[in-house]
Amino acid sequence: MKALTIRQPWAGAIAHQQKRVENRSWKLPAKHEGARILIHAGAQLDRDAQVYGPNLGVYGAVVAVATLTGCHWSDDGTCCGPWGFAHTYHWTLTDVVALDKPVPAKGRLGIWTPDEELVMSVTAQIKEITV
C-alpha cells in the first residue's frame, strides 16, 4: 500500500466533505492507477485554501483511505466541480473511508511507502468501520 501527503484543509475535505479530486502539477504514474492509498494530512496548512468544517485541523496523520481511479489534465478546472483547479492534473478518488481516529505519521513528498506498522494501524480501523 502507498500513501499520499496532502496539506490541510484538503486532506480533511477528502475525508469528510466529498472532495474526490486531488489537484497536482504532475501526472499520476500509471502504475498507481487503481491502487488503494492512505490519505495523509501534512504538517502544514495551505494558507490559500478557503475550506472550513469539522475535522480539518488534524496535521501529521493518516485521515482516510481512498482508491486512485484516474488522472486527467484540466485547462479550466470545471470538470471536477468546485474542487477542481485550472491548469492542473486531476487525480480522481473513489471509495473514500475516513478514519475515526487519525493515525499519527510523518509524511513525505510524492507517493510514498508507509511502514508496516502504520498500514496495520490503518487497516485495523478500516475493518472495524466496514464490519
C-alpha positions in Angstrom: 0.0 0.0 0.0 1.1 3.5 -0.7 0.4 6.9 0.8 0.0 10.5 -0.4 0.6 13.5 1.8 -1.9 16.3 1.2 -1.9 19.7 3.0 -4.8 20.6 5.2 -7.6 21.5 4.7 -7.6 19.4 1.5 -6.9 16.1 3.2 -9.8 16.7 5.6 -12.1 17.7 2.7 -11.3 14.4 1.0 -12.1 12.5 4.2 -15.1 14.5 5.3 -16.5 16.7 2.6 -16.8 14.7 -0.6 -13.7 16.1 -2.3 -13.0 13.4 -4.8 -10.2 15.0 -6.8 -6.6 15.9 -5.8 -5.0 18.7 -7.9 -1.4 18.1 -8.8 1.2 19.7 -11.1 2.4 16.2 -12.1 0.6 13.3 -13.8 -0.3 10.3 -11.8 2.1 7.5 -12.6 0.1 4.8 -14.4 1.4 2.1 -12.0 -0.6 3.7 -9.2 -3.9 3.9 -11.1 -6.4 1.7 -9.3 -4.3 1.5 -6.1 -5.7 1.9 -2.6 -3.8 4.6 -0.8 -3.5 6.2 2.6 -4.5 9.9 2.7 -2.0 11.6 5.0 -2.7 15.1 6.3 0.6 17.0 6.1 2.1 19.1 8.8 1.5 22.4 7.1 -1.6 24.3 6.2 -2.3 25.5 2.7 -2.8 29.2 3.6 -4.6 29.9 0.3 -7.3 27.4 0.9 -10.8 28.6 1.9 -12.3 25.4 3.1 -13.9 25.2 6.5 -15.6 22.5 8.6 -15.2 19.8 11.2 -12.1 17.6 11.4 -10.0 19.7 9.1 -7.5 20.6 11.8 -5.6 17.2 12.0 -2.0 17.5 11.0 0.7 14.9 10.6 -1.6 11.9 10.5 -3.4 9.5 8.1 -7.0 10.6 8.0 -8.5 8.4 5.3 -8.1 5.6 2.7 -9.1 6.0 -0.9 -8.7 4.4 -4.3 -6.9 6.4 -7.1 -9.1 5.8 -10.1 -7.6 8.0 -12.8 -5.9 11.2 -13.9 -6.6 13.8 -16.5 -5.4 17.3 -17.3 -7.8 20.2 -16.8 -7.4 23.6 -18.5 -10.3 25.3 -16.7 -11.0 23.1 -13.6 -14.7 22.9 -14.2 -14.8 19.1 -15.0 -14.5 18.2 -11.3 -17.0 20.5 -9.7 -15.9 23.0 -7.1 -12.8 21.0 -6.1 -11.0 21.1 -9.5 -8.4 23.7 -10.2 -7.4 25.0 -13.6 -4.2 24.1 -15.3 -3.6 21.0 -13.1 -3.8 17.3 -13.3 -6.8 16.0 -11.5 -6.3 12.7 -9.7 -9.7 11.1 -9.2 -10.5 9.3 -5.9 -13.3 6.8 -5.0 -14.2 4.5 -2.2 -13.0 7.1 0.4 -13.2 5.8 4.0 -12.5 8.4 6.8 -10.7 7.1 9.9 -12.5 7.7 13.2 -9.1 8.1 14.9 -6.4 9.7 12.7 -3.1 7.7 12.9 -0.1 9.9 13.5 2.7 9.6 10.9 5.4 11.6 9.3 4.7 12.2 5.6 6.9 12.7 2.6 6.7 14.4 -0.8 5.2 12.4 -3.7 3.7 9.0 -3.4 5.5 7.1 -0.6 5.6 3.7 1.1 4.4 3.7 4.7 5.9 1.2 7.2 4.1 -2.0 8.0 3.0 -0.8 11.5 1.3 2.3 10.0 -0.6 0.2 7.4 -1.7 -2.3 10.1 -3.0 0.5 12.3 -5.0 2.0 9.5 -6.3 -1.3 8.1 -7.5 -2.4 11.6 -9.7 0.7 11.7 -11.0 0.2 8.2 -12.0 -3.4 9.2 -13.8 -2.0 12.3 -15.6 0.6 10.2 -16.8 -1.8 7.4 -17.8 -4.7 9.6 
